[in-house]
Amino acid sequence: MSKSEVMDKYLDAYEGKISGSVICEAVDSAFGIDLDKAPILKDNAIEGSTSASGKLSSREVIDLYLQQSGEKQTGPVIRQLINKIFGVNLEGISALEGAKISLYSKDQWIVHHEKDLFVVHTGIGDIDVKIYPTTYFIEQTGSAALPEDLQQLLLKLGYTYNEEIGSYYYSNPTGEAVPDSFKGKTMQAIGKVVTESFATL
């Protein structure tokens, strides 16, 4: 069962009204992601809204969106909502299962397994991304560098090698979060190299 399916099962089994708290618990249970720690993207719909503490919590922001939305709160609809509020693409994360790619984002490990080969590490606000091999990859191959074919694919996408951090690095020139389409192309490039060259590792 995929993580998205686990989340759907959790929500289907819940008998009360779906709230921000229920959604946060469902995401934590299925994905191990703490949305309470995830920064909220700027949005006009929530900008002017404050709580007693002066700032809305993640759960309160989700509640606000749920109130504004007339849609039936299904798993796929809620996952789109999470992506809109936090920039956390749960469908994409679910698809990474078994891909041998670790993902660090929103100040926490989103996907992380002992035998993953490469790390995709996004910075604050997802404005920049760095990619580097895992300790497991280095131990298995004896190389601390990304494979040549992956380097070429990343260069084509606009990454450059940053010697200071020892990683391939990309920063969005607009100063905004890297779009999902770019993240998708990055994951496809890494996935292609894993499948073609390192499927047995």
C-alpha positions as protocol buffer text, in pm:
chain_id: "A"
residue {
  index: 1
  type: MET
  ca { x: 0 y: 0 z: 0 }
}
residue {
  index: 2
  type: SER
  ca { x: 138 y: 343 z: -95 }
}
residue {
  index: 3
  type: LYS
  ca { x: 164 y: 623 z: 161 }
}
residue {
  index: 4
  type: SER
  ca { x: -120 y: 807 z: -16 }
}
residue {
  index: 5
  type: GLU
  ca { x: -339 y: 497 z: 19 }
}
residue {
  index: 6
  type: VAL
  ca { x: -248 y: 469 z: 389 }
}
residue {
  index: 7
  type: MET
  ca { x: -353 y: 832 z: 436 }
}
residue {
  index: 8
  type: ASP
  ca { x: -682 y: 771 z: 250 }
}
residue {
  index: 9
  type: LYS
  ca { x: -753 y: 471 z: 471 }
}
residue {
  index: 10
  type: TYR
  ca { x: -687 y: 681 z: 783 }
}
residue {
  index: 11
  type: LEU
  ca { x: -927 y: 953 z: 663 }
}
residue {
  index: 12
  type: ASP
  ca { x: -1193 y: 702 z: 552 }
}
residue {
  index: 13
  type: ALA
  ca { x: -1188 y: 541 z: 896 }
}
residue {
  index: 14
  type: TYR
  ca { x: -1238 y: 877 z: 1070 }
}
residue {
  index: 15
  type: GLU
  ca { x: -1604 y: 921 z: 1157 }
}
residue {
  index: 16
  type: GLY
  ca { x: -1614 y: 1285 z: 1271 }
}
residue {
  index: 17
  type: LYS
  ca { x: -1568 y: 1608 z: 1076 }
}
residue {
  index: 18
  type: ILE
  ca { x: -1235 y: 1636 z: 894 }
}
residue {
  index: 19
  type: SER
  ca { x: -1038 y: 1920 z: 1051 }
}
residue {
  index: 20
  type: GLY
  ca { x: -686 y: 2061 z: 1034 }
}
residue {
  index: 21
  type: SER
  ca { x: -589 y: 1849 z: 1335 }
}
residue {
  index: 22
  type: VAL
  ca { x: -724 y: 1530 z: 1174 }
}
residue {
  index: 23
  type: ILE
  ca { x: -539 y: 1607 z: 850 }
}
residue {
  index: 24
  type: CYS
  ca { x: -211 y: 1679 z: 1035 }
}
residue {
  index: 25
  type: GLU
  ca { x: -245 y: 1348 z: 1221 }
}
residue {
  index: 26
  type: ALA
  ca { x: -325 y: 1160 z: 896 }
}
residue {
  index: 27
  type: VAL
  ca { x: -18 y: 1306 z: 722 }
}
residue {
  index: 28
  type: ASP
  ca { x: 206 y: 1229 z: 1022 }
}
residue {
  index: 29
  type: SER
  ca { x: 68 y: 875 z: 1047 }
}
residue {
  index: 30
  type: ALA
  ca { x: 106 y: 794 z: 675 }
}
residue {
  index: 31
  type: PHE
  ca { x: 412 y: 998 z: 575 }
}
residue {
  index: 32
  type: GLY
  ca { x: 590 y: 1072 z: 903 }
}
residue {
  index: 33
  type: ILE
  ca { x: 576 y: 1444 z: 816 }
}
residue {
  index: 34
  type: ASP
  ca { x: 505 y: 1697 z: 1091 }
}
residue {
  index: 35
  type: LEU
  ca { x: 299 y: 1972 z: 926 }
}
residue {
  index: 36
  type: ASP
  ca { x: 310 y: 2170 z: 1253 }
}
residue {
  index: 37
  type: LYS
  ca { x: 677 y: 2234 z: 1173 }
}
residue {
  index: 38
  type: ALA
  ca { x: 626 y: 2306 z: 803 }
}
residue {
  index: 39
  type: PRO
  ca { x: 643 y: 2674 z: 705 }
}
residue {
  index: 40
  type: ILE
  ca { x: 324 y: 2811 z: 550 }
}
residue {
  index: 41
  type: LEU
  ca { x: 355 y: 2960 z: 202 }
}
residue {
  index: 42
  type: LYS
  ca { x: 240 y: 3319 z: 160 }
}
residue {
  index: 43
  type: ASP
  ca { x: -117 y: 3343 z: 40 }
}
residue {
  index: 44
  type: ASN
  ca { x: -360 y: 3633 z: 14 }
}
residue {
  index: 45
  type: ALA
  ca { x: -642 y: 3417 z: 150 }
}
residue {
  index: 46
  type: ILE
  ca { x: -472 y: 3386 z: 487 }
}
residue {
  index: 47
  type: GLU
  ca { x: -272 y: 3708 z: 503 }
}
residue {
  index: 48
  type: GLY
  ca { x: -493 y: 3930 z: 721 }
}
residue {
  index: 49
  type: SER
  ca { x: -606 y: 3637 z: 936 }
}
residue {
  index: 50
  type: THR
  ca { x: -459 y: 3610 z: 1280 }
}
residue {
  index: 51
  type: SER
  ca { x: -523 y: 3407 z: 1591 }
}
residue {
  index: 52
  type: ALA
  ca { x: -494 y: 3520 z: 1953 }
}
residue {
  index: 53
  type: SER
  ca { x: -118 y: 3459 z: 1933 }
}
residue {
  index: 54
  type: GLY
  ca { x: -97 y: 3682 z: 1625 }
}
residue {
  index: 55
  type: LYS
  ca { x: -4 y: 3400 z: 1389 }
}
residue {
  index: 56
  type: LEU
  ca { x: -210 y: 3109 z: 1265 }
}
residue {
  index: 57
  type: SER
  ca { x: -86 y: 2756 z: 1333 }
}
residue {
  index: 58
  type: SER
  ca { x: -65 y: 2503 z: 1051 }
}
residue {
  index: 59
  type: ARG
  ca { x: -386 y: 2340 z: 1176 }
}
residue {
  index: 60
  type: GLU
  ca { x: -572 y: 2673 z: 1185 }
}
residue {
  index: 61
  type: VAL
  ca { x: -462 y: 2756 z: 830 }
}
residue {
  index: 62
  type: ILE
  ca { x: -588 y: 2418 z: 707 }
}
residue {
  index: 63
  type: ASP
  ca { x: -919 y: 2480 z: 889 }
}
residue {
  index: 64
  type: LEU
  ca { x: -946 y: 2819 z: 716 }
}
residue {
  index: 65
  type: TYR
  ca { x: -898 y: 2659 z: 375 }
}
residue {
  index: 66
  type: LEU
  ca { x: -1146 y: 2383 z: 458 }
}
residue {
  index: 67
  type: GLN
  ca { x: -1407 y: 2647 z: 546 }
}
residue {
  index: 68
  type: GLN
  ca { x: -1349 y: 2828 z: 217 }
}
residue {
  index: 69
  type: SER
  ca { x: -1356 y: 2513 z: 6 }
}
residue {
  index: 70
  type: GLY
  ca { x: -1685 y: 2371 z: -112 }
}
residue {
  index: 71
  type: GLU
  ca { x: -1524 y: 2048 z: -230 }
}
residue {
  index: 72
  type: LYS
  ca { x: -1573 y: 1708 z: -71 }
}
residue {
  index: 73
  type: GLN
  ca { x: -1265 y: 1645 z: 141 }
}
residue {
  index: 74
  type: THR
  ca { x: -1121 y: 1333 z: -23 }
}
residue {
  index: 75
  type: GLY
  ca { x: -759 y: 1220 z: 10 }
}
residue {
  index: 76
  type: PRO
  ca { x: -653 y: 1359 z: -333 }
}
residue {
  index: 77
  type: VAL
  ca { x: -827 y: 1695 z: -265 }
}
residue {
  index: 78
  type: ILE
  ca { x: -660 y: 1723 z: 77 }
}
residue {
  index: 79
  type: ARG
  ca { x: -318 y: 1637 z: -70 }
}
residue {
  index: 80
  type: GLN
  ca { x: -360 y: 1918 z: -327 }
}
residue {
  index: 81
  type: LEU
  ca { x: -453 y: 2150 z: -41 }
}
residue {
  index: 82
  type: ILE
  ca { x: -139 y: 2052 z: 156 }
}
residue {
  index: 83
  type: ASN
  ca { x: 73 y: 2127 z: -152 }
}
residue {
  index: 84
  type: LYS
  ca { x: -95 y: 2467 z: -190 }
}
residue {
  index: 85
  type: ILE
  ca { x: -52 y: 2565 z: 177 }
}
residue {
  index: 86
  type: PHE
  ca { x: 292 y: 2418 z: 255 }
}
residue {
  index: 87
  type: GLY
  ca { x: 447 y: 2330 z: -81 }
}
residue {
  index: 88
  type: VAL
  ca { x: 459 y: 1966 z: 32 }
}
residue {
  index: 89
  type: ASN
  ca { x: 375 y: 1743 z: -265 }
}
residue {
  index: 90
  type: LEU
  ca { x: 245 y: 1430 z: -93 }
}
residue {
  index: 91
  type: GLU
  ca { x: 162 y: 1253 z: -422 }
}
residue {
  index: 92
  type: GLY
  ca { x: 521 y: 1306 z: -538 }
}
residue {
  index: 93
  type: ILE
  ca { x: 655 y: 1189 z: -202 }
}
residue {
  index: 94
  type: SER
  ca { x: 438 y: 877 z: -216 }
}
residue {
  index: 95
  type: ALA
  ca { x: 581 y: 801 z: -562 }
}
residue {
  index: 96
  type: LEU
  ca { x: 938 y: 815 z: -419 }
}
residue {
  index: 97
  type: GLU
  ca { x: 882 y: 497 z: -217 }
}
residue {
  index: 98
  type: GLY
  ca { x: 1148 y: 248 z: -330 }
}
residue {
  index: 99
  type: ALA
  ca { x: 1319 y: 504 z: -557 }
}
residue {
  index: 100
  type: LYS
  ca { x: 1642 y: 504 z: -347 }
}
residue {
  index: 101
  type: ILE
  ca { x: 1621 y: 884 z: -313 }
}
residue {
  index: 102
  type: SER
  ca { x: 1624 y: 1058 z: 27 }
}
residue {
  index: 103
  type: LEU
  ca { x: 1439 y: 1388 z: 52 }
}
residue {
  index: 104
  type: TYR
  ca { x: 1511 y: 1651 z: 316 }
}
residue {
  index: 105
  type: SER
  ca { x: 1269 y: 1944 z: 314 }
}
residue {
  index: 106
  type: LYS
  ca { x: 1080 y: 2173 z: 556 }
}
residue {
  index: 107
  type: ASP
  ca { x: 1358 y: 2116 z: 814 }
}
residue {
  index: 108
  type: GLN
  ca { x: 1286 y: 1742 z: 836 }
}
residue {
  index: 109
  type: TRP
  ca { x: 1349 y: 1415 z: 658 }
}
residue {
  index: 110
  type: ILE
  ca { x: 1049 y: 1354 z: 431 }
}
residue {
  index: 111
  type: VAL
  ca { x: 1183 y: 1030 z: 279 }
}
residue {
  index: 112
  type: HIS
  ca { x: 1488 y: 860 z: 427 }
}
residue {
  index: 113
  type: HIS
  ca { x: 1600 y: 497 z: 403 }
}
residue {
  index: 114
  type: GLU
  ca { x: 1928 y: 333 z: 501 }
}
residue {
  index: 115
  type: LYS
  ca { x: 2003 y: 214 z: 145 }
}
residue {
  index: 116
  type: ASP
  ca { x: 1905 y: 529 z: -44 }
}
residue {
  index: 117
  type: LEU
  ca { x: 2169 y: 642 z: -293 }
}
residue {
  index: 118
  type: PHE
  ca { x: 2118 y: 1016 z: -336 }
}
residue {
  index: 119
  type: VAL
  ca { x: 1989 y: 1305 z: -125 }
}
residue {
  index: 120
  type: VAL
  ca { x: 1771 y: 1588 z: -254 }
}
residue {
  index: 121
  type: HIS
  ca { x: 1799 y: 1861 z: 9 }
}
residue {
  index: 122
  type: THR
  ca { x: 1580 y: 2172 z: -25 }
}
residue {
  index: 123
  type: GLY
  ca { x: 1651 y: 2493 z: 163 }
}
residue {
  index: 124
  type: ILE
  ca { x: 1422 y: 2737 z: 342 }
}
residue {
  index: 125
  type: GLY
  ca { x: 1109 y: 2804 z: 140 }
}
residue {
  index: 126
  type: ASP
  ca { x: 1220 y: 2551 z: -124 }
}
residue {
  index: 127
  type: ILE
  ca { x: 1402 y: 2833 z: -304 }
}
residue {
  index: 128
  type: ASP
  ca { x: 1716 y: 2625 z: -353 }
}
residue {
  index: 129
  type: VAL
  ca { x: 1809 y: 2259 z: -389 }
}
residue {
  index: 130
  type: LYS
  ca { x: 2129 y: 2063 z: -342 }
}
residue {
  index: 131
  type: ILE
  ca { x: 2194 y: 1706 z: -449 }
}
residue {
  index: 132
  type: TYR
  ca { x: 2465 y: 1478 z: -317 }
}
residue {
  index: 133
  type: PRO
  ca { x: 2538 y: 1104 z: -271 }
}
residue {
  index: 134
  type: THR
  ca { x: 2450 y: 925 z: 52 }
}
residue {
  index: 135
  type: THR
  ca { x: 2706 y: 761 z: 280 }
}
residue {
  index: 136
  type: TYR
  ca { x: 2568 y: 426 z: 161 }
}
residue {
  index: 137
  type: PHE
  ca { x: 2637 y: 517 z: -205 }
}
residue {
  index: 138
  type: ILE
  ca { x: 2993 y: 626 z: -117 }
}
residue {
  index: 139
  type: GLU
  ca { x: 3056 y: 301 z: 77 }
}
residue {
  index: 140
  type: GLN
  ca { x: 2919 y: 85 z: -206 }
}
residue {
  index: 141
  type: THR
  ca { x: 3090 y: 260 z: -499 }
}
residue {
  index: 142
  type: GLY
  ca { x: 3402 y: 406 z: -338 }
}
residue {
  index: 143
  type: SER
  ca { x: 3317 y: 741 z: -497 }
}
residue {
  index: 144
  type: ALA
  ca { x: 3204 y: 1058 z: -321 }
}
residue {
  index: 145
  type: ALA
  ca { x: 3105 y: 1218 z: -653 }
}
residue {
  index: 146
  type: LEU
  ca { x: 2772 y: 1192 z: -830 }
}
residue {
  index: 147
  type: PRO
  ca { x: 2784 y: 960 z: -1133 }
}
residue {
  index: 148
  type: GLU
  ca { x: 2890 y: 1133 z: -1455 }
}
residue {
  index: 149
  type: ASP
  ca { x: 2558 y: 1067 z: -1632 }
}
residue {
  index: 150
  type: LEU
  ca { x: 2366 y: 1222 z: -1339 }
}
residue {
  index: 151
  type: GLN
  ca { x: 2599 y: 1523 z: -1336 }
}
residue {
  index: 152
  type: GLN
  ca { x: 2523 y: 1583 z: -1705 }
}
residue {
  index: 153
  type: LEU
  ca { x: 2146 y: 1554 z: -1655 }
}
residue {
  index: 154
  type: LEU
  ca { x: 2157 y: 1800 z: -1362 }
}
residue {
  index: 155
  type: LEU
  ca { x: 2370 y: 2049 z: -1558 }
}
residue {
  index: 156
  type: LYS
  ca { x: 2107 y: 2044 z: -1836 }
}
residue {
  index: 157
  type: LEU
  ca { x: 1840 y: 2130 z: -1578 }
}
residue {
  index: 158
  type: GLY
  ca { x: 2038 y: 2434 z: -1461 }
}
residue {
  index: 159
  type: TYR
  ca { x: 2229 y: 2292 z: -1162 }
}
residue {
  index: 160
  type: THR
  ca { x: 2593 y: 2386 z: -1111 }
}
residue {
  index: 161
  type: TYR
  ca { x: 2858 y: 2218 z: -899 }
}
residue {
  index: 162
  type: ASN
  ca { x: 2921 y: 2416 z: -580 }
}
residue {
  index: 163
  type: GLU
  ca { x: 3264 y: 2330 z: -440 }
}
residue {
  index: 164
  type: GLU
  ca { x: 3198 y: 2496 z: -103 }
}
residue {
  index: 165
  type: ILE
  ca { x: 2913 y: 2259 z: -19 }
}
residue {
  index: 166
  type: GLY
  ca { x: 3036 y: 1968 z: -235 }
}
residue {
  index: 167
  type: SER
  ca { x: 2698 y: 1933 z: -403 }
}
residue {
  index: 168
  type: TYR
  ca { x: 2517 y: 2007 z: -725 }
}
residue {
  index: 169
  type: TYR
  ca { x: 2318 y: 2319 z: -649 }
}
residue {
  index: 170
  type: TYR
  ca { x: 2028 y: 2513 z: -797 }
}
residue {
  index: 171
  type: SER
  ca { x: 1874 y: 2836 z: -670 }
}
residue {
  index: 172
  type: ASN
  ca { x: 1555 y: 2975 z: -824 }
}
residue {
  index: 173
  type: PRO
  ca { x: 1649 y: 3315 z: -974 }
}
residue {
  index: 174
  type: THR
  ca { x: 1301 y: 3452 z: -901 }
}
residue {
  index: 175
  type: GLY
  ca { x: 1353 y: 3402 z: -526 }
}
residue {
  index: 176
  type: GLU
  ca { x: 1035 y: 3193 z: -511 }
}
residue {
  index: 177
  type: ALA
  ca { x: 990 y: 2824 z: -432 }
}
residue {
  index: 178
  type: VAL
  ca { x: 1119 y: 2592 z: -703 }
}
residue {
  index: 179
  type: PRO
  ca { x: 811 y: 2482 z: -904 }
}
residue {
  index: 180
  type: ASP
  ca { x: 678 y: 2125 z: -880 }
}
residue {
  index: 181
  type: SER
  ca { x: 758 y: 2072 z: -1248 }
}
residue {
  index: 182
  type: PHE
  ca { x: 1128 y: 2141 z: -1182 }
}
residue {
  index: 183
  type: LYS
  ca { x: 1127 y: 1915 z: -876 }
}
residue {
  index: 184
  type: GLY
  ca { x: 965 y: 1646 z: -1091 }
}
residue {
  index: 185
  type: LYS
  ca { x: 1235 y: 1674 z: -1361 }
}
residue {
  index: 186
  type: THR
  ca { x: 1505 y: 1654 z: -1092 }
}
residue {
  index: 187
  type: MET
  ca { x: 1353 y: 1337 z: -945 }
}
residue {
  index: 188
  type: GLN
  ca { x: 1311 y: 1187 z: -1294 }
}
residue {
  index: 189
  type: ALA
  ca { x: 1678 y: 1253 z: -1374 }
}
residue {
  index: 190
  type: ILE
  ca { x: 1795 y: 1087 z: -1052 }
}
residue {
  index: 191
  type: GLY
  ca { x: 1544 y: 802 z: -1091 }
}
residue {
  index: 192
  type: LYS
  ca { x: 1666 y: 735 z: -1448 }
}
residue {
  index: 193
  type: VAL
  ca { x: 2027 y: 697 z: -1331 }
}
residue {
  index: 194
  type: VAL
  ca { x: 1927 y: 478 z: -1035 }
}
residue {
  index: 195
  type: THR
  ca { x: 1724 y: 247 z: -1262 }
}
residue {
  index: 196
  type: GLU
  ca { x: 1983 y: 226 z: -1540 }
}
residue {
  index: 197
  type: SER
  ca { x: 2303 y: 201 z: -1334 }
}
residue {
  index: 198
  type: PHE
  ca { x: 2235 y: 122 z: -968 }
}
residue {
  index: 199
  type: ALA
  ca { x: 1924 y: -96 z: -953 }
}
residue {
  index: 200
  type: THR
  ca { x: 2119 y: -374 z: -779 }
}
residue {
  index: 201
  type: LEU
  ca { x: 2274 y: -158 z: -504 }
}
